[in-house]
Amino acid sequence: MSLSARLRNSAEFHFGHEHKEAFKKLKEIFSAIPLLHIFKRRFPLELHMEASSWRLVAVLQPKSESG
């Protein structure tokens, strides 16, 4: 089942052991690597966007040295 289907009001919510472990792993990943970096003007910026009828998400990030 897709995430959007799981988020509908009519969907049954179940947060079991497997989900708790996945959430714990995500917390470890997000806290282990630096998500924020010092802005470096020498790299061009890229704008990544996603839009739907109910949301707009945008991320502005510098293009890395490796491309």
PDB file of N, CA, C, O and CB in Angstrom:
ATOM      1  N   MET A   1       0.847  -1.176   0.000  1.00  0.00           N
ATOM      2  CA  MET A   1       0.000   0.000   0.000  1.00  0.00           C
ATOM      3  C   MET A   1       0.894   1.241   0.000  1.00  0.00           C
ATOM      4  O   MET A   1       1.879   1.299   0.736  1.00  0.00           O
ATOM      5  CB  MET A   1      -0.964  -0.003   1.224  1.00  0.00           C
ATOM      6  N   SER A   2       0.554   2.217  -0.813  1.00  0.00           N
ATOM      7  CA  SER A   2       1.359   3.433  -0.915  1.00  0.00           C
ATOM      8  C   SER A   2       1.209   4.294   0.336  1.00  0.00           C
ATOM      9  O   SER A   2       0.258   4.140   1.102  1.00  0.00           O
ATOM     10  CB  SER A   2       0.962   4.237  -2.160  1.00  0.00           C
ATOM     11  N   LEU A   3       2.165   5.204   0.527  1.00  0.00           N
ATOM     12  CA  LEU A   3       2.123   6.102   1.676  1.00  0.00           C
ATOM     13  C   LEU A   3       0.899   6.996   1.616  1.00  0.00           C
ATOM     14  O   LEU A   3       0.250   7.217   2.638  1.00  0.00           O
ATOM     15  CB  LEU A   3       3.391   6.951   1.743  1.00  0.00           C
ATOM     16  N   SER A   4       0.570   7.515   0.441  1.00  0.00           N
ATOM     17  CA  SER A   4      -0.607   8.389   0.337  1.00  0.00           C
ATOM     18  C   SER A   4      -1.888   7.643   0.688  1.00  0.00           C
ATOM     19  O   SER A   4      -2.791   8.223   1.292  1.00  0.00           O
ATOM     20  CB  SER A   4      -0.717   8.970  -1.076  1.00  0.00           C
ATOM     21  N   ALA A   5      -1.984   6.369   0.323  1.00  0.00           N
ATOM     22  CA  ALA A   5      -3.156   5.570   0.687  1.00  0.00           C
ATOM     23  C   ALA A   5      -3.208   5.341   2.192  1.00  0.00           C
ATOM     24  O   ALA A   5      -4.287   5.324   2.784  1.00  0.00           O
ATOM     25  CB  ALA A   5      -3.140   4.222  -0.051  1.00  0.00           C
ATOM     26  N   ARG A   6      -2.052   5.167   2.805  1.00  0.00           N
ATOM     27  CA  ARG A   6      -2.008   4.956   4.253  1.00  0.00           C
ATOM     28  C   ARG A   6      -2.372   6.214   5.037  1.00  0.00           C
ATOM     29  O   ARG A   6      -2.796   6.123   6.189  1.00  0.00           O
ATOM     30  CB  ARG A   6      -0.627   4.483   4.665  1.00  0.00           C
ATOM     31  N   LEU A   7      -2.211   7.382   4.426  1.00  0.00           N
ATOM     32  CA  LEU A   7      -2.489   8.637   5.117  1.00  0.00           C
ATOM     33  C   LEU A   7      -3.934   9.104   4.972  1.00  0.00           C
ATOM     34  O   LEU A   7      -4.308  10.114   5.569  1.00  0.00           O
ATOM     35  CB  LEU A   7      -1.571   9.701   4.606  1.00  0.00           C
ATOM     36  N   ARG A   8      -4.739   8.413   4.211  1.00  0.00           N
ATOM     37  CA  ARG A   8      -6.149   8.786   4.067  1.00  0.00           C
ATOM     38  C   ARG A   8      -6.872   8.561   5.389  1.00  0.00           C
ATOM     39  O   ARG A   8      -6.495   7.693   6.177  1.00  0.00           O
ATOM     40  CB  ARG A   8      -6.827   7.972   2.927  1.00  0.00           C
ATOM     41  N   ASN A   9      -7.911   9.351   5.620  1.00  0.00           N
ATOM     42  CA  ASN A   9      -8.678   9.244   6.867  1.00  0.00           C
ATOM     43  C   ASN A   9      -9.318   7.878   7.045  1.00  0.00           C
ATOM     44  O   ASN A   9      -9.495   7.428   8.177  1.00  0.00           O
ATOM     45  CB  ASN A   9      -9.750  10.306   6.909  1.00  0.00           C
ATOM     46  N   SER A  10      -9.665   7.216   5.966  1.00  0.00           N
ATOM     47  CA  SER A  10     -10.332   5.918   6.068  1.00  0.00           C
ATOM     48  C   SER A  10      -9.359   4.760   6.288  1.00  0.00           C
ATOM     49  O   SER A  10      -9.793   3.640   6.558  1.00  0.00           O
ATOM     50  CB  SER A  10     -11.140   5.664   4.820  1.00  0.00           C
ATOM     51  N   ALA A  11      -8.068   5.005   6.179  1.00  0.00           N
ATOM     52  CA  ALA A  11      -7.076   3.937   6.328  1.00  0.00           C
ATOM     53  C   ALA A  11      -6.900   3.567   7.799  1.00  0.00           C
ATOM     54  O   ALA A  11      -6.886   4.432   8.675  1.00  0.00           O
ATOM     55  CB  ALA A  11      -5.725   4.365   5.722  1.00  0.00           C
ATOM     56  N   GLU A  12      -6.767   2.281   8.047  1.00  0.00           N
ATOM     57  CA  GLU A  12      -6.521   1.806   9.410  1.00  0.00           C
ATOM     58  C   GLU A  12      -5.061   2.066   9.764  1.00  0.00           C
ATOM     59  O   GLU A  12      -4.166   1.814   8.957  1.00  0.00           O
ATOM     60  CB  GLU A  12      -6.867   0.287   9.551  1.00  0.00           C
ATOM     61  N   PHE A  13      -4.825   2.567  10.966  1.00  0.00           N
ATOM     62  CA  PHE A  13      -3.470   2.890  11.398  1.00  0.00           C
ATOM     63  C   PHE A  13      -2.938   1.770  12.278  1.00  0.00           C
ATOM     64  O   PHE A  13      -3.562   1.395  13.271  1.00  0.00           O
ATOM     65  CB  PHE A  13      -3.434   4.240  12.152  1.00  0.00           C
ATOM     66  N   HIS A  14      -1.778   1.240  11.903  1.00  0.00           N
ATOM     67  CA  HIS A  14      -1.123   0.196  12.697  1.00  0.00           C
ATOM     68  C   HIS A  14       0.362   0.534  12.764  1.00  0.00           C
ATOM     69  O   HIS A  14       1.024   0.659  11.733  1.00  0.00           O
ATOM     70  CB  HIS A  14      -1.357  -1.241  12.080  1.00  0.00           C
ATOM     71  N   PHE A  15       0.879   0.681  13.975  1.00  0.00           N
ATOM     72  CA  PHE A  15       2.292   1.009  14.176  1.00  0.00           C
ATOM     73  C   PHE A  15       2.888  -0.105  15.024  1.00  0.00           C
ATOM     74  O   PHE A  15       2.921  -0.023  16.252  1.00  0.00           O
ATOM     75  CB  PHE A  15       2.480   2.426  14.863  1.00  0.00           C
ATOM     76  N   GLY A  16       3.353  -1.139  14.350  1.00  0.00           N
ATOM     77  CA  GLY A  16       3.866  -2.311  15.035  1.00  0.00           C
ATOM     78  C   GLY A  16       5.371  -2.278  15.237  1.00  0.00           C
ATOM     79  O   GLY A  16       6.017  -1.249  15.039  1.00  0.00           O
ATOM     80  N   HIS A  17       5.917  -3.418  15.633  1.00  0.00           N
ATOM     81  CA  HIS A  17       7.345  -3.542  15.919  1.00  0.00           C
ATOM     82  C   HIS A  17       8.196  -3.195  14.695  1.00  0.00           C
ATOM     83  O   HIS A  17       9.202  -2.496  14.813  1.00  0.00           O
ATOM     84  CB  HIS A  17       7.665  -4.961  16.392  1.00  0.00           C
ATOM     85  N   GLU A  18       7.796  -3.679  13.536  1.00  0.00           N
ATOM     86  CA  GLU A  18       8.542  -3.411  12.303  1.00  0.00           C
ATOM     87  C   GLU A  18       8.597  -1.907  12.019  1.00  0.00           C
ATOM     88  O   GLU A  18       9.630  -1.391  11.591  1.00  0.00           O
ATOM     89  CB  GLU A  18       7.900  -4.157  11.110  1.00  0.00           C
ATOM     90  N   HIS A  19       7.495  -1.216  12.256  1.00  0.00           N
ATOM     91  CA  HIS A  19       7.444   0.226  12.020  1.00  0.00           C
ATOM     92  C   HIS A  19       8.294   0.979  13.042  1.00  0.00           C
ATOM     93  O   HIS A  19       8.964   1.954  12.704  1.00  0.00           O
ATOM     94  CB  HIS A  19       5.993   0.724  12.071  1.00  0.00           C
ATOM     95  N   LYS A  20       8.260   0.523  14.283  1.00  0.00           N
ATOM     96  CA  LYS A  20       9.077   1.154  15.328  1.00  0.00           C
ATOM     97  C   LYS A  20      10.564   1.027  15.008  1.00  0.00           C
ATOM     98  O   LYS A  20      11.327   1.976  15.191  1.00  0.00           O
ATOM     99  CB  LYS A  20       8.777   0.525  16.702  1.00  0.00           C
ATOM    100  N   GLU A  21      10.971  -0.149  14.532  1.00  0.00           N
ATOM    101  CA  GLU A  21      12.373  -0.363  14.183  1.00  0.00           C
ATOM    102  C   GLU A  21      12.790   0.511  12.997  1.00  0.00           C
ATOM    103  O   GLU A  21      13.887   1.070  12.992  1.00  0.00           O
ATOM    104  CB  GLU A  21      12.619  -1.841  13.860  1.00  0.00           C
ATOM    105  N   ALA A  22      11.917   0.630  11.995  1.00  0.00           N
ATOM    106  CA  ALA A  22      12.220   1.477  10.838  1.00  0.00           C
ATOM    107  C   ALA A  22      12.328   2.937  11.261  1.00  0.00           C
ATOM    108  O   ALA A  22      13.211   3.655  10.792  1.00  0.00           O
ATOM    109  CB  ALA A  22      11.141   1.317   9.748  1.00  0.00           C
ATOM    110  N   PHE A  23      11.432   3.382  12.148  1.00  0.00           N
ATOM    111  CA  PHE A  23      11.465   4.759  12.637  1.00  0.00           C
ATOM    112  C   PHE A  23      12.743   5.013  13.436  1.00  0.00           C
ATOM    113  O   PHE A  23      13.362   6.069  13.307  1.00  0.00           O
ATOM    114  CB  PHE A  23      10.223   5.055  13.505  1.00  0.00           C
ATOM    115  N   LYS A  24      13.133   4.047  14.255  1.00  0.00           N
ATOM    116  CA  LYS A  24      14.362   4.166  15.039  1.00  0.00           C
ATOM    117  C   LYS A  24      15.577   4.278  14.118  1.00  0.00           C
ATOM    118  O   LYS A  24      16.483   5.072  14.370  1.00  0.00           O
ATOM    119  CB  LYS A  24      14.519   2.957  15.987  1.00  0.00           C
ATOM    120  N   LYS A  25      15.589   3.478  13.049  1.00  0.00           N
ATOM    121  CA  LYS A  25      16.701   3.516  12.098  1.00  0.00           C
ATOM    122  C   LYS A  25      16.763   4.873  11.391  1.00  0.00           C
ATOM    123  O   LYS A  25      17.848   5.422  11.202  1.00  0.00           O
ATOM    124  CB  LYS A  25      16.564   2.381  11.063  1.00  0.00           C
ATOM    125  N   LEU A  26      15.614   5.411  11.001  1.00  0.00           N
ATOM    126  CA  LEU A  26      15.584   6.733  10.372  1.00  0.00           C
ATOM    127  C   LEU A  26      16.114   7.810  11.310  1.00  0.00           C
ATOM    128  O   LEU A  26      16.862   8.689  10.883  1.00  0.00           O
ATOM    129  CB  LEU A  26      14.164   7.080   9.933  1.00  0.00           C
ATOM    130  N   LYS A  27      15.734   7.749  12.582  1.00  0.00           N
ATOM    131  CA  LYS A  27      16.233   8.730  13.554  1.00  0.00           C
ATOM    132  C   LYS A  27      17.746   8.652  13.666  1.00  0.00           C
ATOM    133  O   LYS A  27      18.415   9.682  13.747  1.00  0.00           O
ATOM    134  CB  LYS A  27      15.590   8.505  14.933  1.00  0.00           C
ATOM    135  N   GLU A  28      18.291   7.445  13.670  1.00  0.00           N
ATOM    136  CA  GLU A  28      19.744   7.272  13.748  1.00  0.00           C
ATOM    137  C   GLU A  28      20.433   7.841  12.506  1.00  0.00           C
ATOM    138  O   GLU A  28      21.466   8.504  12.611  1.00  0.00           O
ATOM    139  CB  GLU A  28      20.097   5.784  13.912  1.00  0.00           C
ATOM    140  N   ILE A  29      19.864   7.582  11.344  1.00  0.00           N
ATOM    141  CA  ILE A  29      20.451   8.081  10.095  1.00  0.00           C
ATOM    142  C   ILE A  29      20.435   9.601  10.066  1.00  0.00           C
ATOM    143  O   ILE A  29      21.449  10.222   9.746  1.00  0.00           O
ATOM    144  CB  ILE A  29      19.695   7.522   8.877  1.00  0.00           C
ATOM    145  N   PHE A  30      19.298  10.209  10.395  1.00  0.00           N
ATOM    146  CA  PHE A  30      19.186  11.667  10.339  1.00  0.00           C
ATOM    147  C   PHE A  30      20.030  12.365  11.392  1.00  0.00           C
ATOM    148  O   PHE A  30      20.417  13.518  11.203  1.00  0.00           O
ATOM    149  CB  PHE A  30      17.749  12.078  10.500  1.00  0.00           C
ATOM    150  N   SER A  31      20.318  11.698  12.484  1.00  0.00           N
ATOM    151  CA  SER A  31      21.135  12.339  13.517  1.00  0.00           C
ATOM    152  C   SER A  31      22.628  12.038  13.341  1.00  0.00           C
ATOM    153  O   SER A  31      23.457  12.670  13.995  1.00  0.00           O
ATOM    154  CB  SER A  31      20.676  11.883  14.899  1.00  0.00           C
ATOM    155  N   ALA A  32      22.983  11.091  12.477  1.00  0.00           N
ATOM    156  CA  ALA A  32      24.383  10.695  12.315  1.00  0.00           C
ATOM    157  C   ALA A  32      25.108  11.489  11.232  1.00  0.00           C
ATOM    158  O   ALA A  32      26.319  11.688  11.324  1.00  0.00           O
ATOM    159  CB  ALA A  32      24.461   9.226  11.992  1.00  0.00           C
ATOM    160  N   ILE A  33      24.398  11.940  10.225  1.00  0.00           N
ATOM    161  CA  ILE A  33      25.045  12.675   9.140  1.00  0.00           C
ATOM    162  C   ILE A  33      24.642  14.140   9.190  1.00  0.00           C
ATOM    163  O   ILE A  33      23.513  14.466   9.555  1.00  0.00           O
ATOM    164  CB  ILE A  33      24.683  12.064   7.771  1.00  0.00           C
ATOM    165  N   PRO A  34      25.558  15.014   8.827  1.00  0.00           N
ATOM    166  CA  PRO A  34      25.194  16.438   8.848  1.00  0.00           C
ATOM    167  C   PRO A  34      24.205  16.757   7.724  1.00  0.00           C
ATOM    168  O   PRO A  34      24.488  16.518   6.550  1.00  0.00           O
ATOM    169  CB  PRO A  34      26.460  17.325   8.714  1.00  0.00           C
ATOM    170  N   LEU A  35      23.061  17.291   8.089  1.00  0.00           N
ATOM    171  CA  LEU A  35      22.053  17.641   7.098  1.00  0.00           C
ATOM    172  C   LEU A  35      22.171  19.091   6.654  1.00  0.00           C
ATOM    173  O   LEU A  35      21.717  19.453   5.569  1.00  0.00           O
ATOM    174  CB  LEU A  35      20.669  17.385   7.651  1.00  0.00           C
ATOM    175  N   LEU A  36      22.778  19.912   7.488  1.00  0.00           N
ATOM    176  CA  LEU A  36      22.960  21.318   7.151  1.00  0.00           C
ATOM    177  C   LEU A  36      24.434  21.579   6.897  1.00  0.00           C
ATOM    178  O   LEU A  36      25.292  21.105   7.642  1.00  0.00           O
ATOM    179  CB  LEU A  36      22.424  22.239   8.276  1.00  0.00           C
ATOM    180  N   HIS A  37      24.723  22.320   5.861  1.00  0.00           N
ATOM    181  CA  HIS A  37      26.101  22.620   5.505  1.00  0.00           C
ATOM    182  C   HIS A  37      26.287  24.121   5.395  1.00  0.00           C
ATOM    183  O   HIS A  37      25.327  24.862   5.182  1.00  0.00           O
ATOM    184  CB  HIS A  37      26.490  21.929   4.190  1.00  0.00           C
ATOM    185  N   ILE A  38      27.508  24.559   5.540  1.00  0.00           N
ATOM    186  CA  ILE A  38      27.835  25.961   5.333  1.00  0.00           C
ATOM    187  C   ILE A  38      27.716  26.253   3.844  1.00  0.00           C
ATOM    188  O   ILE A  38      28.237  25.512   3.010  1.00  0.00           O
ATOM    189  CB  ILE A  38      29.267  26.302   5.869  1.00  0.00           C
ATOM    190  N   PHE A  39      27.029  27.335   3.522  1.00  0.00           N
ATOM    191  CA  PHE A  39      26.810  27.719   2.127  1.00  0.00           C
ATOM    192  C   PHE A  39      28.131  28.087   1.460  1.00  0.00           C
ATOM    193  O   PHE A  39      28.901  28.886   1.993  1.00  0.00           O
ATOM    194  CB  PHE A  39      25.820  28.897   2.038  1.00  0.00           C
ATOM    195  N   LYS A  40      28.389  27.503   0.293  1.00  0.00           N
ATOM    196  CA  LYS A  40      29.605  27.785  -0.478  1.00  0.00           C
ATOM    197  C   LYS A  40      29.187  28.433  -1.797  1.00  0.00           C
ATOM    198  O   LYS A  40      28.547  27.795  -2.633  1.00  0.00           O
ATOM    199  CB  LYS A  40      30.447  26.472  -0.732  1.00  0.00           C
ATOM    200  N   ARG A  41      29.548  29.696  -1.977  1.00  0.00           N
ATOM    201  CA  ARG A  41      29.118  30.452  -3.157  1.00  0.00           C
ATOM    202  C   ARG A  41      29.702  29.928  -4.459  1.00  0.00           C
ATOM    203  O   ARG A  41      29.169  30.228  -5.527  1.00  0.00           O
ATOM    204  CB  ARG A  41      29.493  31.893  -2.997  1.00  0.00           C
ATOM    205  N   ARG A  42      30.766  29.163  -4.404  1.00  0.00           N
ATOM    206  CA  ARG A  42      31.409  28.741  -5.648  1.00  0.00           C
ATOM    207  C   ARG A  42      30.602  27.681  -6.406  1.00  0.00           C
ATOM    208  O   ARG A  42      30.863  27.429  -7.582  1.00  0.00           O
ATOM    209  CB  ARG A  42      32.793  28.207  -5.349  1.00  0.00           C
ATOM    210  N   PHE A  43      29.640  27.069  -5.747  1.00  0.00           N
ATOM    211  CA  PHE A  43      28.816  26.056  -6.402  1.00  0.00           C
ATOM    212  C   PHE A  43      27.477  26.655  -6.823  1.00  0.00           C
ATOM    213  O   PHE A  43      26.878  27.412  -6.061  1.00  0.00           O
ATOM    214  CB  PHE A  43      28.595  24.847  -5.468  1.00  0.00           C
ATOM    215  N   PRO A  44      26.998  26.327  -8.028  1.00  0.00           N
ATOM    216  CA  PRO A  44      25.677  26.808  -8.440  1.00  0.00           C
ATOM    217  C   PRO A  44      24.588  26.146  -7.600  1.00  0.00           C
ATOM    218  O   PRO A  44      24.770  25.046  -7.077  1.00  0.00           O
ATOM    219  CB  PRO A  44      25.439  26.532  -9.943  1.00  0.00           C
ATOM    220  N   LEU A  45      23.461  26.831  -7.481  1.00  0.00           N
ATOM    221  CA  LEU A  45      22.346  26.303  -6.701  1.00  0.00           C
ATOM    222  C   LEU A  45      21.383  25.537  -7.594  1.00  0.00           C
ATOM    223  O   LEU A  45      21.213  25.852  -8.772  1.00  0.00           O
ATOM    224  CB  LEU A  45      21.610  27.435  -5.978  1.00  0.00           C
ATOM    225  N   GLU A  46      20.756  24.521  -7.005  1.00  0.00           N
ATOM    226  CA  GLU A  46      19.716  23.761  -7.685  1.00  0.00           C
ATOM    227  C   GLU A  46      18.446  23.873  -6.864  1.00  0.00           C
ATOM    228  O   GLU A  46      18.488  23.813  -5.635  1.00  0.00           O
ATOM    229  CB  GLU A  46      20.130  22.267  -7.885  1.00  0.00           C
ATOM    230  N   LEU A  47      17.316  24.034  -7.539  1.00  0.00           N
ATOM    231  CA  LEU A  47      16.026  24.071  -6.877  1.00  0.00           C
ATOM    232  C   LEU A  47      15.291  22.791  -7.231  1.00  0.00           C
ATOM    233  O   LEU A  47      15.012  22.536  -8.402  1.00  0.00           O
ATOM    234  CB  LEU A  47      15.203  25.334  -7.288  1.00  0.00           C
ATOM    235  N   HIS A  48      14.977  21.984  -6.227  1.00  0.00           N
ATOM    236  CA  HIS A  48      14.235  20.740  -6.414  1.00  0.00           C
ATOM    237  C   HIS A  48      12.839  20.958  -5.846  1.00  0.00           C
ATOM    238  O   HIS A  48      12.687  21.396  -4.705  1.00  0.00           O
ATOM    239  CB  HIS A  48      14.957  19.517  -5.722  1.00  0.00           C
ATOM    240  N   MET A  49      11.819  20.649  -6.649  1.00  0.00           N
ATOM    241  CA  MET A  49      10.444  20.903  -6.220  1.00  0.00           C
ATOM    242  C   MET A  49       9.558  19.703  -6.499  1.00  0.00           C
ATOM    243  O   MET A  49       9.800  18.912  -7.411  1.00  0.00           O
ATOM    244  CB  MET A  49       9.883  22.141  -6.918  1.00  0.00           C
ATOM    245  N   GLU A  50       8.520  19.599  -5.678  1.00  0.00           N
ATOM    246  CA  GLU A  50       7.464  18.613  -5.882  1.00  0.00           C
ATOM    247  C   GLU A  50       6.161  19.311  -5.533  1.00  0.00           C
ATOM    248  O   GLU A  50       6.081  20.014  -4.527  1.00  0.00           O
ATOM    249  CB  GLU A  50       7.687  17.306  -5.010  1.00  0.00           C
ATOM    250  N   ALA A  51       5.152  19.121  -6.352  1.00  0.00           N
ATOM    251  CA  ALA A  51       3.873  19.781  -6.104  1.00  0.00           C
ATOM    252  C   ALA A  51       2.727  18.808  -6.351  1.00  0.00           C
ATOM    253  O   ALA A  51       2.809  17.927  -7.207  1.00  0.00           O
ATOM    254  CB  ALA A  51       3.721  21.031  -6.994  1.00  0.00           C
ATOM    255  N   SER A  52       1.679  18.986  -5.595  1.00  0.00           N
ATOM    256  CA  SER A  52       0.443  18.246  -5.806  1.00  0.00           C
ATOM    257  C   SER A  52      -0.704  19.219  -5.559  1.00  0.00           C
ATOM    258  O   SER A  52      -0.474  20.413  -5.366  1.00  0.00           O
ATOM    259  CB  SER A  52       0.347  16.980  -4.865  1.00  0.00           C
ATOM    260  N   SER A  53      -1.922  18.722  -5.564  1.00  0.00           N
ATOM    261  CA  SER A  53      -3.070  19.606  -5.361  1.00  0.00           C
ATOM    262  C   SER A  53      -3.156  20.129  -3.935  1.00  0.00           C
ATOM    263  O   SER A  53      -3.896  21.079  -3.680  1.00  0.00           O
ATOM    264  CB  SER A  53      -4.349  18.881  -5.711  1.00  0.00           C
ATOM    265  N   TRP A  54      -2.417  19.534  -2.994  1.00  0.00           N
ATOM    266  CA  TRP A  54      -2.532  19.978  -1.601  1.00  0.00           C
ATOM    267  C   TRP A  54      -1.211  20.339  -0.942  1.00  0.00           C
ATOM    268  O   TRP A  54      -1.191  20.668   0.244  1.00  0.00           O
ATOM    269  CB  TRP A  54      -3.189  18.919  -0.799  1.00  0.00           C
ATOM    270  N   ARG A  55      -0.083  20.286  -1.692  1.00  0.00           N
ATOM    271  CA  ARG A  55       1.188  20.665  -1.069  1.00  0.00           C
ATOM    272  C   ARG A  55       2.207  21.107  -2.110  1.00  0.00           C
ATOM    273  O   ARG A  55       2.096  20.801  -3.297  1.00  0.00           O
ATOM    274  CB  ARG A  55       1.749  19.500  -0.256  1.00  0.00           C
ATOM    275  N   LEU A  56       3.184  21.825  -1.629  1.00  0.00           N
ATOM    276  CA  LEU A  56       4.322  22.242  -2.433  1.00  0.00           C
ATOM    277  C   LEU A  56       5.558  22.071  -1.559  1.00  0.00           C
ATOM    278  O   LEU A  56       5.611  22.592  -0.445  1.00  0.00           O
ATOM    279  CB  LEU A  56       4.168  23.730  -2.949  1.00  0.00           C
ATOM    280  N   VAL A  57       6.541  21.349  -2.056  1.00  0.00           N
ATOM    281  CA  VAL A  57       7.780  21.121  -1.320  1.00  0.00           C
ATOM    282  C   VAL A  57       8.920  21.632  -2.189  1.00  0.00           C
ATOM    283  O   VAL A  57       8.972  21.355  -3.388  1.00  0.00           O
ATOM    284  CB  VAL A  57       7.971  19.598  -0.952  1.00  0.00           C
ATOM    285  N   ALA A  58       9.833  22.382  -1.578  1.00  0.00           N
ATOM    286  CA  ALA A  58      10.976  22.901  -2.325  1.00  0.00           C
ATOM    287  C   ALA A  58      12.237  22.768  -1.487  1.00  0.00           C
ATOM    288  O   ALA A  58      12.221  22.999  -0.278  1.00  0.00           O
ATOM    289  CB  ALA A  58      10.748  24.374  -2.733  1.00  0.00           C
ATOM    290  N   VAL A  59      13.327  22.395  -2.140  1.00  0.00           N
ATOM    291  CA  VAL A  59      14.629  22.286  -1.487  1.00  0.00           C
ATOM    292  C   VAL A  59      15.627  23.036  -2.351  1.00  0.00           C
ATOM    293  O   VAL A  59      15.756  22.764  -3.545  1.00  0.00           O
ATOM    294  CB  VAL A  59      15.060  20.784  -1.282  1.00  0.00           C
ATOM    295  N   LEU A  60      16.323  23.972  -1.751  1.00  0.00           N
ATOM    296  CA  LEU A  60      17.368  24.721  -2.441  1.00  0.00           C
ATOM    297  C   LEU A  60      18.698  24.171  -1.951  1.00  0.00           C
ATOM    298  O   LEU A  60      19.007  24.247  -0.762  1.00  0.00           O
ATOM    299  CB  LEU A  60      17.249  26.277  -2.183  1.00  0.00           C
ATOM    300  N   GLN A  61      19.484  23.620  -2.866  1.00  0.00           N
ATOM    301  CA  GLN A  61      20.750  23.029  -2.448  1.00  0.00           C
ATOM    302  C   GLN A  61      21.840  23.353  -3.451  1.00  0.00           C
ATOM    303  O   GLN A  61      21.583  23.466  -4.650  1.00  0.00           O
ATOM    304  CB  GLN A  61      20.614  21.513  -2.283  1.00  0.00           C
ATOM    305  N   PRO A  62      23.065  23.502  -2.950  1.00  0.00           N
ATOM    306  CA  PRO A  62      24.173  23.742  -3.872  1.00  0.00           C
ATOM    307  C   PRO A  62      24.533  22.451  -4.597  1.00  0.00           C
ATOM    308  O   PRO A  62      24.455  21.361  -4.031  1.00  0.00           O
ATOM    309  CB  PRO A  62      25.403  24.303  -3.121  1.00  0.00           C
ATOM    310  N   LYS A  63      24.922  22.591  -5.838  1.00  0.00           N
ATOM    311  CA  LYS A  63      25.399  21.440  -6.597  1.00  0.00           C
ATOM    312  C   LYS A  63      26.759  21.063  -6.025  1.00  0.00           C
ATOM    313  O   LYS A  63      27.604  21.934  -5.818  1.00  0.00           O
ATOM    314  CB  LYS A  63      25.485  21.750  -8.146  1.00  0.00           C
ATOM    315  N   SER A  64      26.976  19.799  -5.770  1.00  0.00           N
ATOM    316  CA  SER A  64      28.208  19.357  -5.119  1.00  0.00           C
ATOM    317  C   SER A  64      29.394  19.376  -6.074  1.00  0.00           C
ATOM    318  O   SER A  64      29.236  19.512  -7.287  1.00  0.00           O
ATOM    319  CB  SER A  64      28.029  17.960  -4.551  1.00  0.00           C
ATOM    320  N   GLU A  65      30.574  19.239  -5.503  1.00  0.00           N
ATOM    321  CA  GLU A  65      31.804  19.203  -6.302  1.00  0.00           C
ATOM    322  C   GLU A  65      31.792  18.028  -7.275  1.00  0.00           C
ATOM    323  O   GLU A  65      32.322  18.124  -8.382  1.00  0.00           O
ATOM    324  CB  GLU A  65      33.034  19.114  -5.387  1.00  0.00           C
ATOM    325  N   SER A  66      31.182  16.914  -6.853  1.00  0.00           N
ATOM    326  CA  SER A  66      31.155  15.714  -7.690  1.00  0.00           C
ATOM    327  C   SER A  66      30.041  15.753  -8.730  1.00  0.00           C
ATOM    328  O   SER A  66      29.947  14.858  -9.570  1.00  0.00           O
ATOM    329  CB  SER A  66      30.995  14.484  -6.823  1.00  0.00           C
ATOM    330  N   GLY A  67      29.189  16.790  -8.681  1.00  0.00           N
ATOM    331  CA  GLY A  67      28.133  16.931  -9.673  1.00  0.00           C
ATOM    332  C   GLY A  67      26.834  16.489  -9.144  1.00  0.00           C
ATOM    333  O   GLY A  67      25.828  16.540  -9.852  1.00  0.00           O
TER     334      GLY A  67
END
